[in-house]
Every structure is written in C-alpha cells, then in structure tokens.
Amino acid sequence: MSFKEAKEKVMEFKHRNEARLEAQHDELLHSSKPDIRARAISAMMKYEQSSAEIEKLLKDHNPKVRQMAIRYYFKHSDTKDHELIEPLLDDLVDIVVIEAIYTCFWLSKDDDEARFLLRFLDHKSPSIRLATLKTASEYIDSEQMIDLTKDPDKKVAEMANMILVKRSSDKNDLMKIVEGEYKMDLKKIALDKLRLNQPKYAKEWLESLINSPEYSATQRTKLVSLIDDYPLEISEGIINNQVERVKDEAIVPRVILRYVKNNKDAPNRVFTTLRGYLEHKNPAMRVAAIKGFSKLNEASGSLEVREYIFDPDEKVRAAAVNALAKMLDFHLAEHIPELIKDHSWHVRIAVVKAVGRMKIEDFYDLVVDIVCKKREDERVWKEAIKVAAKLKLGEVVYSLQEVMKDDHEEFSILNNTADALLSISPEAVLEILDTPQEKTA
C-alpha cells in the first residue's frame, strides 16, 4: 500500500465530508428561524458551496437573510447575476440596499451600470449615501465631491474629505491638513503623500503626532504603519526614540521587533532596553520584551525570560513559553509537567507547541494523552493533533481513526484529522478508508 493510494483515499474522504456538509447547509436554508438561514448562507460562503435555494432567499421576508443572500452573490457570482440583485436596490431596509449597492457595483458590466448607482448619493439615508460614496468614488468628480464635504451627515462629509485628500497633490493643502484640526485618518493620508516630496517635514510631523499627548492611543497607533515606509536611517531614529525614551505603551509593542532588527549590531543596547521592559507593570509591554528577546535570540536572553513562565498574566506566560521554545532553552522541560496544568489554554497550547518544536521525547506521552482524551479542551486537543502528526506519534493512530469514523464530527476536524493520520501512518488511513471490496481484492 503506497502513500499515493492513501492520499487519494484522504481526498475522497474530504470530498464526501464536503458533500455531507453542503447537504446539511442546504437543509438549514429551509429553517423556520431566520438567524439559522442567515448563518447557513454564511457557512456556504465560507466553504464555497452552492445551492439553488439561495436565489429564492433574495426574496426572504427577513432583511438579514436577504442581506446575506446578496453577499453570497457578491462572493460567488459573475456579471450575469446583476439582474438578480438590481431589484433589491429598491428594498425598504438600509442594510439590504447597502449590500445591493456593493454587489451591483462589483457585478456591473460597464461604466454606465456603475454610474447608475450614483443616484443613491441623494438618498435620504446617510448610511446609503456613505456606502455609495465608498463604493463608487472613482466615478464622482471633484466638484460633486466638494459638495459632499458639506453633507449634513458627519461620516459622509468626513469620507468625502478623505477622498479629496487622497486625490490631492498640492503640498500646501496637504500641510494644512497635517497641521490643522483634522481627523488622524486624514493626517495619515496627507503625511504619506508628503513623505515622497517633503520627507524631512513629513518625518518631523510624524514623530510629533506619534508622541503627542493630545491624541488617544488609538489615534497615535494609526500612524505606526507609516514608519515602515521610510528609509532605515529615518525610521530607525523614530523607533529608537519611542522604545528608549518616549516608551509609549500603545506604540512600543507594535515596533519592538523592528527595534531589535534595526539594532542587531548593538545587542547589548537592545538587551538592556528589553530587560527594563520585562519589569513593566503593563502585561503588553512584558509580552513585547519577551518577543524582543526571542528575536534577539541571545543565550543570556533566555535566562531573563525563564522566570516569566510563571508571570501573573496568562499571555505573558504563554509568550515566555513560546520564546524559550524558539530559543531552544531546554530548561523549559523541567517545568512542562506544571505548565501543562495551567488554567490558561494559551499557556497549554504554547507548551504543546514547545514539545513539538524542541522535540522533547520525555513529553511525547503528554501529547499522546491529550490527543486520546480529545474533548478535555478542544483548542489544546487540535494543537496536540498537529504536533503528533509532526512527530509521527503512532500511539495516537487508533484515536484519530475513531474521530474519522464519527459522521457527526465537525467538518474541519475530520479533514485535519485525516491529514494528521496520513502523515503518521498511510497504512492506518487505508485500514479505515478502504472498502471491504477493496480489501478483498
């Protein structure tokens, strides 16, 4: 019996599972409960399934179901379906009309069909005007866009302003936005455009805005993505200043790995900085420091991280386990019996991954035990199956075969289990998937 034969059997098994799942979803489309019908459509989109029933649901009495049915056509249709969706542009419920606008624009065969949607810029509903503006902005000329900046609805006006900024190439206009009382989203767009022809100005204002206490953490973090677009000699200064001096709790976790990379030639400097963050009261900062040490990958860094496998915060503990495993610090093995009992599934998953990454044979039985217990914690169990497959642990074969026999098991679990069993033992796959006729032959 060859691996190729076993792989073909697994593919057939997956096709049968998919057909069964599609039949289940098709049946749910007939449910008397609208939320179940809507979820069934969502599931069919996820698994790229089809059903003639979905066209009927475009006329469902429940607006959420109509919305989901339109969304299905947005994801799994072509221009010929435009005529199915177009009548729903006149629906009485906003969410349905909005979904129809998105989908009709996507399915439009030509510019005339797309421009036809601009009539909704005059709709009484602000939500529908906003959806039209977002969807068909390329067909709106500057004069009309300027009019939309005066829309009575704040969100519509802000979106029109944002589109105008994206279109602008006038440095003076862009500078006015950076320096004026505008939303951070607009400032970000203006700075990004100014970066190309006014790099010094853009860099100074970017750093000023990121460091400004006038803006919330959410507003400041919107600017972080711009740093990566600058040359190293500029971005390095901004990041070093943040990590070593400003120490903004909203920014540092987002730039710490870049900081370590930028300063790879100064490991002592990085080490000192990261060690300081390990004692920070904010768990997110401790996690950032631990990830930094993992990136630095210095033996002395693992010594610093070790004690944090027992940190009060579960995400810090998990990060520490992951980091020590990545750094191949086998001191971690001493604590695995205790850590696998941690109340946090984040930590338990990290431990299972560590056994697989570090190939700690003394704890292969632990992985086997988790797989065989199955539902004690499904998240940890799924990870244990992956690790068992990676390590080719034959002791889990029977348990995986039992999972594959369960027709009521979840679709993704059946498929992942089949893949794991194929990796461990192609013979075990053929044993369970071969028909009696094939075995006799």
N, C-alpha and C positions, 0 to 999 in steps of 0.2 A: 504494500500500500504506500503510495507516494504522497509527498507534501502537496503536490499539484492536485491530486484527487481530493485530498482533504479540504484544500482551499476552495475547490469547486463546490463541494458539499456545503461549506460555510456560506458561500454566495447564494446557493439555492435556499438555504435556511433563512438567510436575511430577506430574500425576495418573498418567501412565504410569510414571514413576520410582517413585512411591509403591506402585503395584500390583506392580511388579517386586520392590521391597524387601520388601513383605509376603509375596510368594511365597517369597522367599529365607528369611525368618524362619520361615515355616510349615514349610519343608523342614528347617530346623535343629532344630525341635521334635522331629523324629524321630531326631535324632542318637543314637548309642550312648553318647556321652560326656555325663554329667550336667551338667558345667560349661557345655557348649555349649547344652544345653537350657535351663538357667537363664538364660544370657546372652541367648538368643533371646527368652525371655519378657520380660526387662528391656528389650530393644530394642523389642519390640512395645508395651510401656507407654509408652516414650519417644515413639514415633511415633503413639500412639493407634490401633494396629491391632488387629484381632480375628481369632480363629481358634477353630473348634470343638474343636481339639486341646487347648486349654488346660484345658478341663474334665476331660479324661482324665488330665492331668498332676497333678491334685489327688490322684491315687492312685499317683503315681510312686514307685518304690522308694527314690529318693534324697530325703532330707529337705530339702535345699537347693532342689531343684526343686519340691517340694510347697510350701515357703515362698514361693517366687517366684510360683507359680500362685495362691496365696491373695492375695498382694499385688496381682496383676493384678486380681482381683475387687474388692479394696479401692478401686482407682483407676477401674475401668471397669465398674461394676455398679450394680444397684439392689436394693431390699429383697427382690425375688423370688428373689435368689440366696442368701439367708440359709441356706436348707435345704441348699445345696451345700457350704457351709463348715462348718456346725454339727458334722458328724461328726468333723471334724479337731480339735475341742476335746479329743477323747479320744486324740489322737495320742501316741505314746510319746516323741517328741522335743520338747524345750522350744521350740526356735525355731519349730517348726510350730504348737504350741499358742499361743504368744505372738502370732504373726501371725493366727491364727484368732480370738483374743480381740479384737484391734484391729478386725478386719474384721466380725465378728459384731456388735460394738457399733455400728459405723458403719452396718451394714445393718439393725439392729433396727427393727422396725415400731412398737414401743410400749415403754413403761417396763418392763413385765413382762419382755420379752425382754432388755432391758438389765440389769435387776436379776438375772436368771438367772446372769449372769456373775460375780456377787459370790461365788459358791461357790468360785471359784478363789483367794479370799483365804486359804483354809485349805489350799491346795495345798502339798505338801512342798517344791516347788522355789521358792527365793527369787526367781528370775528371773520366774517366772509370777505370784507374788504381787505383785511390783513392777509388772509390766505391767498387772495388773488394777487396782491402786491408781491408777496414772497414767491409765488409760483411763476408769474408772467412778467416779472420786472424787465426782462430784456426787450419786451415789446412796448414799454412805457417810455415816451420821450421825456426829455429833461423838463420841458415846460409843464407837462402834466405831473411829473414827479415833484416839482416845486410846489404845485397846488396841493399835493398830498401831504407835504410837510406841515400844512395848515389844517389838516384833518382834525375834527373835534375829538377824535379818539387818540389818546396819548401814544398807544402802541403803534398805531398806523403811522402817525406823524414821525415817531422815532425810527421806524423801519424805513420810511421814505428818506429821512435824513441820512441814515446809514448807507443806503444805496447810492445817494448822491456823493457821499464821501468816497465810496469805492470807485466811483466813476471819475472823481476829480484828479487832476494832475497839477493843479495850481498850488505851489508850495506855501504861498501866503494864506490861502484858505485853509490848508491843512494845519498850518501852525496855529491859526486862530482856534481850531478845534482842540488841539493839544493843550493850549494854554487857557482855554475858556472853560465855562461851566457846562460841560457836555458829559454824557454818559461814558463810562470807561470803554464800552464796546466801540464807540466812535473814536475815542482817543487811540485805541489799539490799532484800528484800521489806518488812521492818519499817520501814526508812528511807523507802521510797517511800510507805508508808501514813502515816507520821508527818509527811511533808512537807506534807500538807494542813492538819493541825490543830496541829502543833508545828513550824512552819517554821524558827525560829531554832535549836531543839535539833537538828533533822534536818540543817541546814546545817553546824553545828559538828561533829557526829559524822561526817558525810560527808567533810568535809575532813580530819578527824583520821584516819579509816580509810584514805583515799587516800594520806595522807602517812606512814602508819605503817610502819616497817621490820619490824614483827612479821609482816607478811603478804607472801606472794610476789607477784611481778609479775602473775601470772595472777589471783590473788585481788583485787588492787587494781584491775586493769583492768575487772573485773566491775562496778565502781561508776561507771565513766565515763558510761555511758548515762543515769544518773540526773541528771547535771548539766544536760542539755538540758531537763529538766522544770521547772527552777527559773526564776523571773523573771530577766531580764537583770541587774538590779542585784545579784543573789546569785551567779548563775553566772559573771558576769564576774570577780568577786573570786576565786573558786576557780580559774578558768582562768589568770588573770594570775599568781596566786601560783605555780601549777605551772610555767608556762612561764618566768617571770622569776626565780624564787627557788629553788623545790624542784628543778626540772629533772630530774624522774623519767624515765628512758629508756623506761619502759613506758607512761607516761601522755602525755608531750609529743607523740609522733607522732599520737596519737588526738584531740588537742584543738587542734593548731596552726592549722588552718584557721578554727576557731571563734575563736581568739585574734585572728587577723588581722581577721576580720569585726567582732568586738566593738570593736576599736581602730582602726577605719577613719578616725576623726577625729584620730588621732595617728600618722601614717605614719612619722615619724622614730623614734618609740619602737619601733614594730614593726620597722623597718629594722635598727636597732641590735641588737635581740634575735635576729632571723633571721641576721644576719651572724655573730653569735657561734656559732650552731649549725652554720654551714657548715664550721667547723673542728673539729667534734666527731669523736672517734675512732670513734663508733658510726655505721655507714652509714645506719641507720634514722633517726637524728637529722639527718643531712645531707639525706636524701631529704625529711624533714619540712620542713626550712628551705627547700629548693628549691620545694616545693609552696606554701609560705607566700609566697615571693616571686612565684610565679605568680599567686596570689590577690591579692596587693598590687598587682601589675601596674604597678609604677613603672619608668620607663626605667632609673634607676640600679640597680634590682634585677637587670635583665638583665646588666648589667656584672659584678655579683657572681657570677651563675650561670655565665657563659660558661666559666670555667676548669674547671668540674666535668664538662664533656662528656668529659674525659679522666681522671676520677677512677678510682682502682684498683677500685672496686666497680661491677659492671655495672648494678645497679639505680639507683645514684646517676647514672651516665652517662645511662641511659635517662630518668630523671626530669628531668635537666638539658635534654636534647634536647626533651622534651615541653614543658617550661616555656618554653624560648626560642621554640618554635613558637607556643605560646599567646600569648606577649608580642609576637609578630611581630618578633623580633630577627633581621634578615636577615644579621647577622654569622655566623649558623649556617651559611649557604650555603657559606661558604669551607671548611668542614670536612666537608661531606657526602661527598666522594669518599673521605675517610679513614674516616669513621664508618660508612659502609655496609659496610666490610670488617671491622668489629668482630666478634670471636669470639662475642659475645653476641647471641642472637636478640632479646632485649628491646631492645637498642640499635638493631638493624637495623629492627625494626618501628617504633620511635619515629622513625627517620629517614624511612621511607616515609610515615608519617603526617604528618610535618613538611612534606614536599614537597607533599602534598595540601592541608594546612591553609593553608600560606603561598603556594601556587600558584607555586612556583619553576620557571619554564618551562625553565631551563637543565638541570633534572634530570628532566624528563618522560621522557627516553630511558632513564634509570635505572629508572624504574617499568616502562616497556615491556619492558626487558631482563629484569627479574625475572619478570614475567608469562610471557614467552616461554620462559624457562629452566625454569619450573614447579617441578620436584621438587628443585631445589638446596636449598631449605629451605621446606617446605610452609607453616609458620606465617607466614613473611615473604611467601611467594607469595600466600596468601589475603588478606593485608592489601593487597598490591600490586593485586590484582584490584579490591578495594573503592575504592582510590584512583584506579585507571584509569577505573572507572565514574564516579566523582565528577567527574573531569577530562575525561571523554568522549574518551579517547585512542583514536582509530581504529586506531592501529598494532597494537593487541592483538586486533583482531576475529578474525583468522584463528586465533590460538592458542586463543581462547575457543571458537570453532566446533569445533576439533579436540577439546577437552575434552568438549564436549557430544555428540560422536559416540561416545565411549567408554562402552559399556554396562557396563563393569566398574568405572567410576569410582564413588567414594563418593557416596551419596545427597545429602548436604548440599552437597557441592562442585558437583554437577550443577545443583542448584537455584540456588545462589548465582551460579554462572557464567551461567546463563540470565538471571537478574535483571540482572547486570552488562552482558551483551550487549544486552539490551533497552534499558538506559539509554544505552548508547553508540550503538547502531545498530539500530533496529527492522527496517530492511531486511535486515540480516545475520541477524536472527532468522528472518525469513520465508524467506530463502535456504536456511537449513539445516533448518527445520522444515516447510516446505511440501512436500506430497507431489507426485510427478510429475504426478498427475492435476490437482491444484490449480494447478500452474504452467502446464499446458497450457491449462486453462480461462481 
